[in-house]
């Protein structure tokens, strides 16, 4: 432990801590802006400056490490005046239309001004070049609001490993974005939205679908169906001042009814369906490889995350055969809503308007893919993020905290605990293993409380081996085989696993990839902030939801059995392929696929 003094108070801090971290540990507030714990630490904004005895100039507290005997002052006249000047200089090149900004009351720059007690605008001058890039179906860039903190640069380059966002030009002409002022939709952006998640202002925002959804609700000719992903129920409450980790499933469903949606379905139903299709697909590939000695694409890789899919289409186009052909769960449910359910209620597919509430900005891109139109119409018409849904609830005048609980509509509303854990990294793999193991052996997977613990948690790459022994006779080829699996979340981890496949050194049979670090609970459309504490609380809530359910394996969902019996016939059957499966595009790192058009 290091002994130091902050504001005449003797404190201790762990060796290696910065002044900012030491102050926080000792309940001393130092204003900050560009710093983001565990993500971004470069001292670019200078808001966190402090006086350090013996230093000639003010020091960035997020960069300077504590040392024995250090004397720090965080609120001297010199420090306070410096912070105010820095803030006002940034403000001089920033729009002041806060009430018209989607980040109003959720803006770190705005909150910083309140903390610093800024009451005047002393500086006026030339404004930097500004424009709005709304080319992407997922993300809108407004350079007039950018404060050059470079958080998005760090996330895009170091956390996700994509490299789309960077500082272009120098000095006053600096702009954060793709090179040569290219629009986002023309580069290899994955649409993951992690840049949106960390942006402290309104420079990066999800492209709103709120007005489209309200228009559909007011259209008397439309039957408006809404579905919600498993991650939403563990995060939506944060937008209404609940502590992270509070499950608000019942209140959420009631709020959707009160807004006016005709049917409220659960994407979890389609997550169970995904396990049936994906699990069968995996067993088919393993059968071909081990029993029939046929060349097949192993490891098989999950396809639930559209950000991950777009990434691999750009970065590893020759390895698309390793992807499962399953659509993501919300696209499956959308296709069934416009086919199976439309037939059931006597409505034309074109008159069913499907809205998905997703934790993910990449889902907004996914619904624009031309192959996602099983009935001749888009499988899903609009995607709302968790944040957008919260805005709709508030706009509708609904007092969320006083709502009673309601349940999802059936037949597309019942789900198992296995579907709930799709929201977390490792959840899809665990759900698949629960079903595949039991189908092959006739026994429950031999892990404590059904949890495959080696793949639970937030490590970048996790591994497990599941021994398949004493199988049912039709699966005798799997006797004594160790199924090796890997799980990763965040695209930099995916890159490492894909490089192993490209090099022919991958030891795995099955890989799960989630585009966002931590999985869907950390999606680009979730409430801010999403840090490790919040992730852990949301993860615990999701596993609690799973453990409290009576049915916890996808193949035991009675409505899943019924839809195969009445409509889909069997996993990987003709109808399943039509409505539940898809194909991919070899895009290449520079969108080479467009050159052929």
Buried (B, 14 or more C-beta within 10 A) or exposed (E): EBEBBBBEEEBEBEEEBBBBBBBBEBEBEBBBBBBBBEBBBBBBBBBBBBBBEEEEEBBBBBBBBBEEEBEBBBBEEEBBEBBBEBBBEBBBBBBEEBEEBBBEEBBBBBBBBEBBEBEEEEEEEEEBEEEEBBBBBBBBBBBBBBBBBBBBBBBBBEBBBBBBBBEBEEEEEBBBBBEEEBBBBBBBBBBBBBBBBBBBBBBBBBBBBBEBBBEBBEEEEBBBBBBBBBBBBBBBBBBBEBEBBBBBBBBBBBBBBBBEBBBBBBBBBBBBBBBBBBBBBBBBBBBBBBEEEEEBBBBBBBBBBBBBBBBBBBBBBEBBEBBBBBBBBBBBBBBBBBBBBBEBEEBEBEBBBBBBBBBBBBBBBBBEBEEBBBBEBBBBBBBBBBBBBBBBBEEEEBEBEEBEEBEBBBBBBBBBBBBBBBBBBBBBBBBBBBBBBBBBBEEEBEBEEBBBEBBBBBBBBBBBEBEBEEBEEEBEBBEEBEBBBBBBBBBBBBBEBBEBBEEEEBEBBBBBBBBBBBBBBBBBBBBBBBBEEBBBBBBBBBBBBBBEBEBBBBBBBEBBEBBBEEBBEEBBBEBBBEBBBBEBBEBBEEBEBEEEE
